[in-house]
Amino acid sequence: LNLAKTRIFRTHLYKKELRNAVPNDALCIAGNDESRFIFFYYIDKKGWAFGQDIITSDQLNRMISKGAQYLYSDSRLIENNKNIIPYLDSLVMQKGSIKIYRIKRPLIQPS
């Protein structure tokens, strides 16, 4: 299995738990999702997708400004990025390699 198919399988495997982890109407950021749609199909949420382990603090800030409340991530690179860490409020759940974080706007914006 290639990496993208493995990620899709994990999302499918835990779809019920991932769907129920946050409110149905919550806007979310999800990745890695090269298609920009499959992750959201399985978690039954709306929002913004990222791929290839890439999301900047500026992008994250804009998404939060537009209502994003949660981050669904299977990317340890994103979660451990010093510019992204200030946006992670609390871990809501982990299922397999997928972690769900409540996100926030930091008091001091990363540079």
PyRosetta script that sets phi, psi and omega in degrees:
from pyrosetta import init, pose_from_sequence

init()
pose = pose_from_sequence("LNLAKTRIFRTHLYKKELRNAVPNDALCIAGNDESRFIFFYYIDKKGWAFGQDIITSDQLNRMISKGAQYLYSDSRLIENNKNIIPYLDSLVMQKGSIKIYRIKRPLIQPS")
pose.set_psi(1, 137.3)
pose.set_omega(1, 174.7)
pose.set_phi(2, -81.7)
pose.set_psi(2, 168.3)
pose.set_omega(2, -173.3)
pose.set_phi(3, -60.8)
pose.set_psi(3, -41.7)
pose.set_omega(3, -179.6)
pose.set_phi(4, -63.0)
pose.set_psi(4, -43.1)
pose.set_omega(4, 179.0)
pose.set_phi(5, -66.6)
pose.set_psi(5, -36.1)
pose.set_omega(5, 177.6)
pose.set_phi(6, -63.5)
pose.set_psi(6, -42.1)
pose.set_omega(6, 178.9)
pose.set_phi(7, -64.1)
pose.set_psi(7, -42.7)
pose.set_omega(7, 179.0)
pose.set_phi(8, -62.8)
pose.set_psi(8, -42.3)
pose.set_omega(8, 179.5)
pose.set_phi(9, -60.8)
pose.set_psi(9, -44.3)
pose.set_omega(9, 180.0)
pose.set_phi(10, -62.4)
pose.set_psi(10, -40.9)
pose.set_omega(10, 178.9)
pose.set_phi(11, -63.4)
pose.set_psi(11, -43.3)
pose.set_omega(11, 178.6)
pose.set_phi(12, -64.7)
pose.set_psi(12, -41.6)
pose.set_omega(12, -177.4)
pose.set_phi(13, -58.5)
pose.set_psi(13, -38.8)
pose.set_omega(13, -176.1)
pose.set_phi(14, -110.6)
pose.set_psi(14, 21.4)
pose.set_omega(14, -170.8)
pose.set_phi(15, -58.4)
pose.set_psi(15, -38.7)
pose.set_omega(15, -178.9)
pose.set_phi(16, -63.2)
pose.set_psi(16, -47.8)
pose.set_omega(16, 179.8)
pose.set_phi(17, -65.0)
pose.set_psi(17, -40.6)
pose.set_omega(17, -179.5)
pose.set_phi(18, -67.1)
pose.set_psi(18, -36.8)
pose.set_omega(18, 178.1)
pose.set_phi(19, -66.2)
pose.set_psi(19, -40.2)
pose.set_omega(19, -174.5)
pose.set_phi(20, -85.6)
pose.set_psi(20, -3.3)
pose.set_omega(20, -175.0)
pose.set_phi(21, -72.1)
pose.set_psi(21, -27.3)
pose.set_omega(21, -178.7)
pose.set_phi(22, -133.3)
pose.set_psi(22, 162.1)
pose.set_omega(22, -179.8)
pose.set_phi(23, -56.7)
pose.set_psi(23, 146.8)
pose.set_omega(23, -177.6)
pose.set_phi(24, -57.9)
pose.set_psi(24, -33.5)
pose.set_omega(24, -176.2)
pose.set_phi(25, -93.7)
pose.set_psi(25, 6.3)
pose.set_omega(25, -179.1)
pose.set_phi(26, -70.4)
pose.set_psi(26, 134.6)
pose.set_omega(26, 173.3)
pose.set_phi(27, -83.1)
pose.set_psi(27, 137.1)
pose.set_omega(27, -171.4)
pose.set_phi(28, -131.6)
pose.set_psi(28, 159.3)
pose.set_omega(28, 169.8)
pose.set_phi(29, -111.4)
pose.set_psi(29, 134.1)
pose.set_omega(29, -175.7)
pose.set_phi(30, -139.0)
pose.set_psi(30, 140.2)
pose.set_omega(30, 175.7)
pose.set_phi(31, -178.1)
pose.set_psi(31, 165.9)
pose.set_omega(31, 9.4)
pose.set_phi(32, -81.6)
pose.set_psi(32, 131.9)
pose.set_omega(32, 177.2)
pose.set_phi(33, -144.1)
pose.set_psi(33, 96.9)
pose.set_omega(33, -178.6)
pose.set_phi(34, -64.2)
pose.set_psi(34, -28.3)
pose.set_omega(34, -178.8)
pose.set_phi(35, -77.3)
pose.set_psi(35, -25.0)
pose.set_omega(35, -175.0)
pose.set_phi(36, 73.8)
pose.set_psi(36, 2.0)
pose.set_omega(36, -176.0)
pose.set_phi(37, -131.7)
pose.set_psi(37, -35.3)
pose.set_omega(37, -171.3)
pose.set_phi(38, -62.7)
pose.set_psi(38, -44.8)
pose.set_omega(38, 179.7)
pose.set_phi(39, -56.0)
pose.set_psi(39, -47.1)
pose.set_omega(39, -178.4)
pose.set_phi(40, -66.1)
pose.set_psi(40, -33.1)
pose.set_omega(40, 176.5)
pose.set_phi(41, -60.6)
pose.set_psi(41, -47.4)
pose.set_omega(41, -176.9)
pose.set_phi(42, -71.9)
pose.set_psi(42, -34.1)
pose.set_omega(42, -179.2)
pose.set_phi(43, -90.7)
pose.set_psi(43, -6.9)
pose.set_omega(43, 178.4)
pose.set_phi(44, 55.2)
pose.set_psi(44, 48.6)
pose.set_omega(44, 178.6)
pose.set_phi(45, -130.1)
pose.set_psi(45, 170.6)
pose.set_omega(45, 175.3)
pose.set_phi(46, -120.6)
pose.set_psi(46, 155.2)
pose.set_omega(46, 178.1)
pose.set_phi(47, 154.6)
pose.set_psi(47, -140.6)
pose.set_omega(47, -172.6)
pose.set_phi(48, -123.9)
pose.set_psi(48, 143.9)
pose.set_omega(48, -179.8)
pose.set_phi(49, -113.5)
pose.set_psi(49, 154.2)
pose.set_omega(49, 170.1)
pose.set_phi(50, -131.7)
pose.set_psi(50, 160.2)
pose.set_omega(50, 180.0)
pose.set_phi(51, -141.5)
pose.set_psi(51, 169.4)
pose.set_omega(51, 176.5)
pose.set_phi(52, 55.6)
pose.set_psi(52, 32.9)
pose.set_omega(52, 178.7)
pose.set_phi(53, 57.9)
pose.set_psi(53, 32.7)
pose.set_omega(53, -176.8)
pose.set_phi(54, -125.9)
pose.set_psi(54, 118.9)
pose.set_omega(54, 166.9)
pose.set_phi(55, -155.6)
pose.set_psi(55, 132.4)
pose.set_omega(55, -177.9)
pose.set_phi(56, -95.3)
pose.set_psi(56, 163.7)
pose.set_omega(56, 177.2)
pose.set_phi(57, -65.2)
pose.set_psi(57, -33.0)
pose.set_omega(57, 176.5)
pose.set_phi(58, -63.8)
pose.set_psi(58, -44.5)
pose.set_omega(58, 177.7)
pose.set_phi(59, -62.5)
pose.set_psi(59, -45.5)
pose.set_omega(59, -179.6)
pose.set_phi(60, -61.1)
pose.set_psi(60, -42.6)
pose.set_omega(60, 179.1)
pose.set_phi(61, -61.3)
pose.set_psi(61, -43.0)
pose.set_omega(61, 178.2)
pose.set_phi(62, -64.0)
pose.set_psi(62, -41.5)
pose.set_omega(62, -179.8)
pose.set_phi(63, -65.0)
pose.set_psi(63, -39.9)
pose.set_omega(63, 176.7)
pose.set_phi(64, -64.8)
pose.set_psi(64, -40.2)
pose.set_omega(64, 177.7)
pose.set_phi(65, -60.4)
pose.set_psi(65, -29.8)
pose.set_omega(65, -179.8)
pose.set_phi(66, -91.7)
pose.set_psi(66, 3.9)
pose.set_omega(66, 173.1)
pose.set_phi(67, 115.3)
pose.set_psi(67, -0.3)
pose.set_omega(67, 179.6)
pose.set_phi(68, -61.4)
pose.set_psi(68, 133.4)
pose.set_omega(68, -178.0)
pose.set_phi(69, -120.3)
pose.set_psi(69, -21.5)
pose.set_omega(69, -175.1)
pose.set_phi(70, -137.1)
pose.set_psi(70, 150.7)
pose.set_omega(70, 175.5)
pose.set_phi(71, -119.5)
pose.set_psi(71, 119.3)
pose.set_omega(71, 171.2)
pose.set_phi(72, -97.7)
pose.set_psi(72, 120.8)
pose.set_omega(72, -174.1)
pose.set_phi(73, -140.3)
pose.set_psi(73, 138.1)
pose.set_omega(73, 168.2)
pose.set_phi(74, -115.5)
pose.set_psi(74, 22.9)
pose.set_omega(74, -176.5)
pose.set_phi(75, -113.6)
pose.set_psi(75, 106.1)
pose.set_omega(75, 175.6)
pose.set_phi(76, -68.2)
pose.set_psi(76, -26.9)
pose.set_omega(76, 177.4)
pose.set_phi(77, -62.7)
pose.set_psi(77, -41.8)
pose.set_omega(77, 178.4)
pose.set_phi(78, -67.2)
pose.set_psi(78, -49.3)
pose.set_omega(78, -175.5)
pose.set_phi(79, -64.5)
pose.set_psi(79, -25.3)
pose.set_omega(79, -179.4)
pose.set_phi(80, -102.0)
pose.set_psi(80, 5.2)
pose.set_omega(80, 178.8)
pose.set_phi(81, -71.9)
pose.set_psi(81, 125.6)
pose.set_omega(81, -175.6)
pose.set_phi(82, -60.3)
pose.set_psi(82, -24.0)
pose.set_omega(82, 178.4)
pose.set_phi(83, -85.5)
pose.set_psi(83, -15.3)
pose.set_omega(83, -179.6)
pose.set_phi(84, -98.7)
pose.set_psi(84, -33.2)
pose.set_omega(84, -177.4)
pose.set_phi(85, -49.0)
pose.set_psi(85, -42.2)
pose.set_omega(85, -179.9)
pose.set_phi(86, -61.2)
pose.set_psi(86, -18.7)
pose.set_omega(86, 179.8)
pose.set_phi(87, -86.6)
pose.set_psi(87, -13.4)
pose.set_omega(87, -177.1)
pose.set_phi(88, -87.0)
pose.set_psi(88, 112.8)
pose.set_omega(88, -176.9)
pose.set_phi(89, -83.1)
pose.set_psi(89, -57.2)
pose.set_omega(89, -178.8)
pose.set_phi(90, -156.5)
pose.set_psi(90, 150.6)
pose.set_omega(90, 176.0)
pose.set_phi(91, -80.3)
pose.set_psi(91, 122.3)
pose.set_omega(91, -180.0)
pose.set_phi(92, -86.8)
pose.set_psi(92, -43.5)
pose.set_omega(92, -175.3)
pose.set_phi(93, -165.8)
pose.set_psi(93, 153.1)
pose.set_omega(93, 168.2)
pose.set_phi(94, -130.4)
pose.set_psi(94, 130.6)
pose.set_omega(94, 175.2)
pose.set_phi(95, -131.3)
pose.set_psi(95, 113.9)
pose.set_omega(95, -175.2)
pose.set_phi(96, 59.8)
pose.set_psi(96, -130.0)
pose.set_omega(96, -179.5)
pose.set_phi(97, -88.8)
pose.set_psi(97, -0.7)
pose.set_omega(97, -176.0)
pose.set_phi(98, -95.1)
pose.set_psi(98, 125.0)
pose.set_omega(98, 176.1)
pose.set_phi(99, -113.3)
pose.set_psi(99, 143.4)
pose.set_omega(99, 176.5)
pose.set_phi(100, -116.2)
pose.set_psi(100, 124.9)
pose.set_omega(100, 178.6)
pose.set_phi(101, -116.4)
pose.set_psi(101, 141.1)
pose.set_omega(101, 162.7)
pose.set_phi(102, -75.7)
pose.set_psi(102, 136.3)
pose.set_omega(102, -179.0)
pose.set_phi(103, -114.6)
pose.set_psi(103, 159.7)
pose.set_omega(103, -177.0)
pose.set_phi(104, -145.6)
pose.set_psi(104, 164.1)
pose.set_omega(104, 171.5)
pose.set_phi(105, -89.3)
pose.set_psi(105, 122.5)
pose.set_omega(105, -178.3)
pose.set_phi(106, -68.2)
pose.set_psi(106, 154.5)
pose.set_omega(106, 178.0)
pose.set_phi(107, -65.1)
pose.set_psi(107, -39.0)
pose.set_omega(107, 177.5)
pose.set_phi(108, -114.9)
pose.set_psi(108, 122.1)
pose.set_omega(108, -178.3)
pose.set_phi(109, -71.3)
pose.set_psi(109, 132.7)
pose.set_omega(109, 175.9)
pose.set_phi(110, -63.8)
pose.set_psi(110, 150.3)
pose.set_omega(110, 179.5)
pose.set_phi(111, -93.2)
pose.dump_pdb("model.pdb")
